[in-house]
């Protein structure tokens, strides 16, 4: 299969954005991708579903799946971004027929950013309330807003009861946002103006950071990630000395009961991939800011291990608090029934913090950690989205600042939809669909890179870029074994999704519209772009198809490496494009 150039197709050649910048250090790439693992909709659920149930045994399937699926896919995305120095749309110069995959990634990024800000607004909301003289989710503060009946059924009453106890910190958020025990019971869509204000503050901070250059953003993600890890470590050190916490650690190391092991094997691939977010192109775009010779293989493993460490930290926080609550009030071990939404279990930590000395300090520490980690996610994902837009659509580069303000303005307005009781219920639905979307995108990515572009070319380009050899047997694992795991995980996810009740009433119209937009409209982009590409390519149908899947303008962005790339492989059919300056 030979190469194409834009001169051959009659199209304007790809024009690399010389002002996009690079990381000040390759370590910023690691911190950006590792920080992206702090995704509240996944990382606050996975430790609860996996590590709390299986204990240390969960590490076995996790490490195997990471080696077979996660690390190779992260590695492939890193290769694509670093080699091409472009975002998740323009990178499909490697096989232009499939550029619709990049547009799907763009749309999914847009849809998820509409509600991700609320995951920063929720801890920020609690952070502000932690500054009050009396913490409202403490037993003393709860008297001001909880009914006597509710207080008697909460952790504020240390007595043996037959009912499940309510957690004040969780109940505080539920009452404030007016969440009912099920979606059908929500009769009126009510907004939380405090949550709206926090959402606007979050977007203001993100906008300030995004308007800076790439080196500044790199420093922000680096120090924010280190701050999150430091704050989490301080909390873990303190929590392990809580009464009963050591029992939780012992239960993790030597679990008395273990769930069906196959459940975890089927569940982990999709959830693990969704945490790092490679399916949406974030890792790919972050790698595009690397120096051309960065060792992405080592970073791929380091990112996955950092993800594991982050999840274990979250798991231990949840486990220590769970056993602490069981110890101080032995009436119930299943108090989480009143959290309604699974990710809200993490808010139960707020109640435990009120039992510590200087509770204000610990609340500020904990919710500050959560807020900073979530802000990191927004910055990385918005940077990925905007960079991909500017890389692909050259005409937007002249008005970058206006585009940024306009994009953030749209996200502010759409985020308000999720600052209501209806919106909070939408998180679960959108998160599940986004996980399925990632698995499909990763399957298509393997198809494009290792089957259409080809194993030999992939290994050749990789060797040229990093001066390292990627073994053939490793490529075969990604070509044949990883897709099997992803397909099984995809089928499992579809079964789980069909069993999930997502607001069948008329009140769920917004959720249904988002789901329709995400899955029906977005996936029409791939065949739609294929038709568009073939239509605008010359020749008979067979020739058009073959020309549409050939790499077009696929070369390193740096002029020096362009020349070396041509000389190394004697690609005379692309010498014109490699040696002539890109058309302005």
C-alpha positions in Angstrom: 0.0 0.0 0.0 1.6 3.3 -1.1 1.3 6.7 0.5 -0.8 9.6 -0.7 -0.1 13.3 -0.5 -2.5 16.2 -0.5 -1.1 17.2 -3.9 -2.2 13.8 -5.3 -5.7 14.2 -4.1 -6.0 17.9 -5.1 -6.8 18.9 -1.5 -5.0 21.5 0.6 -2.2 19.8 2.6 -2.3 19.5 6.3 -0.8 22.6 7.9 0.8 22.0 11.3 -0.1 24.6 13.9 3.3 26.0 14.8 1.9 27.9 17.8 0.4 24.9 19.6 3.4 24.6 22.0 5.0 21.7 23.8 5.3 20.4 27.3 8.1 22.0 29.3 9.1 18.5 30.4 8.0 15.0 29.1 7.0 14.3 32.7 4.1 16.8 32.2 2.7 14.2 29.7 2.7 11.6 32.5 1.1 13.9 35.0 -1.6 15.1 32.5 -2.6 11.5 31.6 -2.3 10.2 35.2 -4.4 13.2 36.4 -7.0 12.3 33.9 -7.6 9.1 35.8 -9.4 11.1 38.6 -12.7 10.8 36.7 -15.4 11.0 39.4 -18.0 9.0 37.4 -15.6 6.0 37.2 -13.0 6.2 39.9 -15.5 6.8 42.6 -17.5 3.7 41.6 -14.8 1.2 40.6 -13.1 0.8 44.0 -16.6 0.3 45.5 -17.6 -2.3 42.9 -14.3 -4.1 42.6 -11.7 -3.6 45.3 -14.2 -3.5 48.2 -15.7 -6.8 47.0 -12.7 -8.8 45.9 -10.1 -7.2 48.0 -6.5 -7.8 47.0 -7.6 -10.5 44.6 -8.9 -7.8 42.3 -5.3 -6.9 41.4 -4.9 -10.2 39.5 -7.5 -9.5 36.8 -6.7 -5.8 36.8 -3.0 -6.3 36.1 -3.7 -8.9 33.4 -6.3 -6.8 31.7 -4.0 -3.8 31.9 -1.2 -5.7 30.2 -3.4 -7.1 27.5 -5.7 -4.2 26.8 -5.0 -1.0 28.6 -1.3 -0.5 28.2 -1.2 -1.4 24.5 -4.1 0.9 23.7 -2.6 3.7 25.7 0.7 3.0 23.9 -1.0 3.1 20.4 -2.7 6.4 21.2 0.5 7.9 22.5 2.3 6.8 19.4 -0.3 8.4 17.1 -0.2 11.7 18.9 3.5 12.0 19.3 4.4 10.9 15.8 1.9 13.2 14.1 1.9 16.1 16.6 -1.8 16.5 16.1 -5.1 16.0 17.9 -7.6 13.2 17.7 -9.2 14.3 14.4 -6.2 15.3 12.2 -4.3 12.2 13.4 -6.5 10.1 11.0 -4.3 11.2 8.2 -3.0 7.7 8.9 -6.2 6.4 7.2 -8.4 9.4 6.0 -11.4 7.2 5.3 -11.9 6.8 9.1 -11.6 10.4 10.1 -15.2 10.1 11.2 -13.8 8.3 14.3 -12.2 11.5 15.3 -15.4 13.4 14.9 -17.2 10.9 17.1 -14.5 11.5 19.7 -15.1 15.2 19.4 -18.8 14.9 20.0 -18.3 12.5 22.9 -15.9 14.9 24.5 -18.4 17.7 24.1 -21.2 15.7 25.6 -19.2 14.6 28.6 -17.9 18.1 29.3 -21.5 19.3 29.7 -21.8 17.3 32.9 -18.2 16.8 34.1 -18.1 20.3 35.6 -20.7 19.3 38.1 -18.3 16.6 39.5 -16.1 19.6 40.4 -19.0 21.7 41.6 -20.2 19.1 44.1 -17.0 19.0 46.2 -16.6 22.8 45.8 -20.1 23.2 47.1 -19.1 21.1 50.2 -15.8 23.0 50.4 -17.7 26.3 50.9 -20.1 24.8 53.4 -17.0 23.5 55.4 -16.2 27.1 56.1 -19.3 27.7 58.1 -18.9 27.9 61.9 -20.9 24.6 62.3 -20.4 22.0 59.6 -24.0 21.3 58.3 -23.5 17.6 58.0 -22.2 17.2 61.5 -24.7 15.9 64.1 -25.0 19.4 65.6 -25.4 21.1 62.2 -27.9 18.5 61.0 -30.4 19.6 63.6 -30.9 22.8 61.6 -32.2 21.1 58.5 -33.0 17.4 59.3 -36.3 16.4 60.7 -36.4 14.7 64.1 -37.5 11.4 62.4 -34.5 11.6 60.0 -32.0 12.3 62.8 -33.3 9.3 64.7 -32.5 7.2 61.7 -29.0 8.6 61.1 -25.6 8.0 62.4 -26.2 10.8 65.0 -28.1 8.2 67.1 -25.8 5.5 68.3 -28.3 2.7 69.0 -29.2 -0.7 67.6 -32.0 -0.3 65.1 -33.6 -2.5 62.5 -33.6 0.0 59.7 -30.8 1.2 57.5 -29.1 4.4 58.8 -28.9 7.7 56.9 -25.6 9.3 56.4 -25.8 13.1 57.2 -23.2 14.2 54.6 -25.0 12.3 51.9 -28.4 13.3 53.1 -27.3 17.0 53.1 -26.6 16.9 49.4 -29.7 14.8 48.6 -32.0 17.2 50.5 -30.3 20.2 49.0 -30.7 19.0 45.4 -34.1 17.4 46.2 -33.2 13.9 45.1 -35.8 11.2 45.6 -35.3 7.5 46.1 -36.1 6.9 42.5 -36.4 8.9 39.3 -40.2 8.2 39.0 -40.7 9.9 42.4 -39.2 13.2 41.1 -42.3 15.1 40.0 -40.7 18.6 39.5 -37.4 19.6 38.1 -35.8 21.9 40.7 -32.5 23.6 40.3 -29.8 24.2 43.0 -28.7 27.8 42.6 -25.7 27.1 44.9 -24.6 24.3 42.6 -25.1 26.5 39.6 -22.9 29.2 41.2 -20.2 26.6 42.0 -20.4 25.3 38.4 -19.8 28.9 37.1 -16.8 29.3 39.4 -15.4 26.0 38.1 -15.6 27.1 34.5 -14.1 30.5 35.3 -11.1 28.8 36.8 -10.8 26.4 33.9 -11.0 29.2 31.4 -8.3 31.2 33.1 -6.0 28.1 32.9 -6.9 27.2 29.3 -6.1 30.7 28.0 -2.5 30.3 29.1 0.2 28.6 27.0 0.9 24.9 27.0 3.9 25.1 29.3 1.7 26.9 32.0 -1.0 24.2 31.6 1.6 21.5 31.9 2.8 23.0 35.2 -0.7 23.3 36.5 -1.6 19.6 35.8 1.8 18.6 37.2 1.4 20.4 40.5 -2.3 19.8 40.9 -1.8 16.1 40.5 1.0 16.1 43.0 -1.2 18.1 45.4 -4.0 15.6 45.0 -1.7 12.7 45.8 -0.3 14.5 48.8 -3.7 15.4 50.2 -4.9 11.8 49.6 -1.8 10.4 51.4 -2.4 12.7 54.4 -6.1 11.6 54.6 -5.1 7.9 54.3 -2.5 8.2 57.1 -5.1 9.8 59.4 -7.9 7.5 58.4 -6.0 4.3 59.1 -5.9 5.2 62.8 -9.7 5.5 63.0 -11.4 2.9 65.1 -12.2 -0.1 63.0 -10.2 1.1 60.0 -7.5 -1.6 60.5 -10.3 -4.2 60.2 -11.1 -2.8 56.7 -7.4 -3.1 55.7 -7.3 -6.7 57.0 -10.5 -7.5 55.1 -8.9 -6.1 51.9 -5.8 -8.2 52.3 -7.6 -11.4 53.4 -11.3 -11.1 52.2 -13.7 -13.4 53.9 -16.1 -13.4 51.0 -15.3 -12.9 47.3 -17.8 -12.1 44.6 -18.0 -14.3 41.5 -14.6 -13.8 39.9 -15.9 -13.7 36.3 -18.0 -10.6 37.0 -14.8 -8.7 37.6 -13.1 -10.1 34.5 -16.0 -9.0 32.4 -16.5 -5.6 34.0 -12.9 -4.4 34.4 -11.7 -3.8 30.7 -14.4 -1.2 29.9 -14.2 0.6 33.3 -10.4 0.6 33.4 -10.1 2.0 29.9 -12.8 4.6 30.7 -10.8 5.9 33.7 -7.8 6.7 31.6 -10.0 8.0 28.8 -7.9 6.8 25.8 -11.1 6.1 23.7 -11.9 9.8 23.6 -8.4 10.9 22.4 -7.2 12.7 25.5 -4.1 10.6 25.8 -3.5 11.0 22.1 -3.7 14.7 22.2 -1.6 15.0 25.4 1.1 12.9 23.6 1.1 15.4 20.7 2.8 17.9 22.9 5.7 15.6 23.6 9.2 15.8 22.1 9.4 13.4 19.1 11.8 11.0 20.9 9.9 10.7 24.2 9.9 7.1 25.6 6.1 6.5 25.4 6.4 2.8 26.2 7.7 3.5 29.7 5.1 6.2 30.3 2.3 3.9 29.2 3.1 1.5 32.0 3.7 4.3 34.4 0.3 5.9 33.7 -1.5 2.6 34.3 0.3 1.9 37.5 -0.5 5.5 38.6 -4.1 4.8 37.8 -3.9 1.7 40.0 -2.4 3.6 42.8 -5.0 6.3 42.6 -7.8 3.7 42.6 -6.3 1.9 45.6 -6.1 5.2 47.4 -9.8 5.9 46.8 -10.7 2.3 47.7 -8.8 2.6 51.0 -10.5 5.9 51.8 -13.9 4.2 51.3 -13.0 1.0 53.1 -11.5 2.8 56.2 -14.6 5.1 56.5 -17.0 2.2 56.0 -15.5 0.1 58.8 -15.1 3.2 61.0 -18.9 3.9 60.6 -19.7 0.3 61.3 -17.5 0.5 64.5 -19.1 3.7 65.9 -22.6 2.5 65.1 -23.1 -1.2 65.0 -26.7 -1.1 63.9 -26.1 -1.5 60.2 -23.5 -2.6 57.8 -25.5 -1.7 54.7 -26.0 2.0 55.3 -25.4 2.8 51.7 -28.9 2.0 50.6 -29.8 5.6 51.3 -27.2 7.1 49.0 -29.6 6.4 46.0 -26.8 7.0 43.5 -23.8 4.8 43.7 -21.1 7.5 43.3 -22.7 9.4 46.3 -21.2 6.8 48.6 -18.0 8.8 48.5 -19.8 11.7 50.1 -20.3 9.5 53.2 -16.6 10.3 54.1 -17.9 13.8 55.0 -19.8 12.4 58.0 -16.7 10.6 59.3 -14.7 13.7 59.1 -16.9 15.4 61.6 -15.9 12.9 64.2 -12.2 13.9 63.9 -10.5 16.6 65.9 -10.5 19.9 63.9 -13.2 18.7 61.5 -13.2 21.9 59.5 -9.5 21.2 58.6 -10.2 17.7 57.5 -13.3 18.7 55.5 -11.3 21.4 53.7 -8.5 18.9 53.0 -10.7 16.2 51.7 -13.1 18.3 49.5 -10.2 20.4 48.4 -8.5 17.2 47.1 -11.6 16.2 45.3 -12.2 19.6 43.7 -8.6 19.9 42.5 -8.6 16.4 41.0 -11.9 17.1 39.2 -10.6 20.5 37.9 -7.6 18.7 36.5 -9.9 16.5 34.4 -11.8 19.5 33.0 -8.6 21.3 32.0 -7.1 18.2 30.3 -10.3 17.2 28.4 -11.1 20.8 27.3 -7.4 21.3 26.2 -7.7 18.0 24.2 -11.0 19.1 22.6 -9.8 22.6 21.6 -6.4 21.5 20.4 -8.0 18.9 18.1 -10.4 21.6 16.7 -7.5 24.0 16.0 -5.4 21.3 14.5 -8.1 20.2 12.1 -9.8 23.5 11.2 -7.1 25.9 10.3 -9.4 28.9 9.9 -10.2 28.7 13.7 -6.6 29.4 14.7 -6.8 33.2 14.1 -9.6 33.5 16.7 -8.5 31.1 19.4 -9.5 33.3 22.3 -13.0 33.9 20.9 -13.5 30.2 20.2 -12.4 29.4 23.8 -14.8 31.9 25.3 -17.6 30.7 23.1 -17.0 27.0 23.8 -16.8 27.6 27.6 -20.0 29.7 27.4 -21.9 26.8 25.8 -20.6 24.4 28.4 -21.7 26.8 31.2 -25.2 26.9 29.9 -25.4 23.1 29.3 -23.9 22.3 32.7 -26.7 24.2 34.4 -29.0 21.4 33.1 -27.2 19.0 35.5 -27.5 21.3 38.5 -31.0 19.9 39.2 -32.5 16.8 40.7 -33.2 15.5 37.2 -29.7 16.3 36.1 -28.1 14.4 38.9 -29.9 11.2 37.8 -28.5 11.7 34.3 -24.9 11.1 35.4 -25.4 7.4 35.7 -27.0 7.0 32.3 -24.4 9.2 30.4 -21.5 7.5 32.2 -22.6 4.0 31.2 -23.1 5.1 27.5 -19.7 6.9 27.5 -17.9 3.7 28.7 -19.5 1.7 25.9 -18.5 4.4 23.4 -14.9 4.1 24.5 -14.8 0.4 24.0 -16.1 0.8 20.4 -13.7 3.6 19.6 -10.8 1.5 20.9 -11.8 -1.5 18.8 -11.9 0.8 15.7 -8.5 2.2 16.6 -7.0 -1.2 16.7 -8.5 -1.9 13.3 -7.2 1.3 11.7 -3.6 1.2 13.2 -2.8 -2.5 13.2 -4.8 -3.9 10.4 -5.3 -1.1 7.8 -2.2 0.9 8.3 -0.5 -2.4 9.1 1.7 -4.1 11.7 5.0 -3.7 9.9 4.5 0.1 9.3 3.5 0.6 12.9 6.6 -1.1 14.1 8.8 0.7 11.6 7.4 4.2 12.5 7.7 3.4 16.2 11.3 2.3 15.8 12.1 5.5 13.9 10.4 7.7 16.6 11.7 6.1 19.8 14.7 4.0 18.5 13.1 1.1 20.3 11.7 -2.2 18.9 8.1 -3.1 19.6 8.1 -7.0 19.4 5.9 -8.7 16.9 4.4 -11.0 19.5 3.2 -7.9 21.5 1.5 -6.6 18.3 -0.2 -9.9 17.8 -1.7 -9.7 21.4 -3.1 -6.3 20.6 -4.4 -7.5 17.2 -6.1 -10.7 18.3 -6.4 -11.0 22.1 -7.3 -7.4 23.1 -10.3 -7.2 20.8 -11.7 -10.3 22.3 -11.6 -8.8 25.8 -13.1 -5.5 24.5 -15.9 -7.3 22.7 -16.8 -9.3 25.8 -16.7 -6.2 27.9 -18.9 -4.4 25.4 -21.5 -7.2 25.4 -21.4 -7.2 29.2 -21.9 -3.4 29.3 -24.8 -3.6 26.9 -26.5 -6.2 29.2 -25.9 -4.0 32.2 -27.2 -1.0 30.3 -30.4 -2.7 29.3 -31.1 -3.6 32.9 -30.6 0.0 34.0 -33.8 1.9 34.6 -33.1 5.4 33.3 -36.2 7.5 33.8 -38.9 6.0 31.6 -41.2 8.8 32.6 -41.7 12.0 30.6 -39.4 13.8 33.0 -36.5 11.9 31.4 -36.7 13.6 28.0 -33.4 15.5 28.5 -31.6 12.3 29.3 -33.1 10.5 26.3 -32.1 13.4 24.0 -28.5 13.2 25.2 -28.4 9.4 24.8 -29.9 9.7 21.3 -27.4 12.4 20.4 -24.5 10.4 21.8 -25.3 7.0 20.3 -27.4 7.6 17.2 -26.2 10.9 15.8 -22.5 10.5 16.8 -22.2 7.0 15.2 -23.7 8.3 12.0 -20.5 10.4 11.6 -18.3 7.4 10.8 -20.2 6.0 7.8 -21.2 9.6 6.8 -17.6 10.7 6.5 -16.7 7.5 4.7 -19.3 8.3 2.0 -18.1 11.9 1.9 -14.4 10.9 1.5 -15.1 8.3 -1.3 -17.3 10.8 -3.1 -14.5 13.4 -3.2 -11.8 11.0 -4.3 -11.1 10.4 -8.0 -11.3 7.1 -9.8 -13.6 4.1 -9.9 -15.1 2.9 -6.7 -12.4 0.3 -5.9 -9.7 2.9 -6.6 -11.4 5.5 -4.5 -11.6 3.2 -1.6 -8.0 2.1 -1.8 -6.8 5.8 -2.1 -9.1 6.8 0.9 -7.4 4.3 3.3 -3.8 5.2 2.3 -1.9 7.4 4.7 -2.1 11.0 3.5 0.5 13.6 4.7 1.5 11.1 7.4 4.9 12.3 8.6 6.6 13.9 11.6 5.8 17.6 12.0 9.3 18.7 12.7 11.1 19.5 9.4 14.3 17.7 10.5 12.5 14.5 11.3 10.5 14.8 8.1 13.7 14.7 6.1 15.1 11.8 8.1 11.9 9.9 7.7 12.0 10.3 3.9 15.7 9.3 3.8 15.3 6.3 6.1 12.5 4.6 4.1 13.1 6.1 0.7 9.5 7.1 0.4 9.9 8.8 -2.9 6.2 9.0 -3.5 5.9 11.4 -0.6 9.2 13.2 -1.0 7.4 16.3 -2.5 5.3 16.7 0.6 8.2 16.1 3.0 10.7 18.4 1.5 8.5 21.3 0.4 7.3 23.8 3.0 3.7 23.3 4.0 1.4 25.7 2.1 0.2 28.6 4.2 
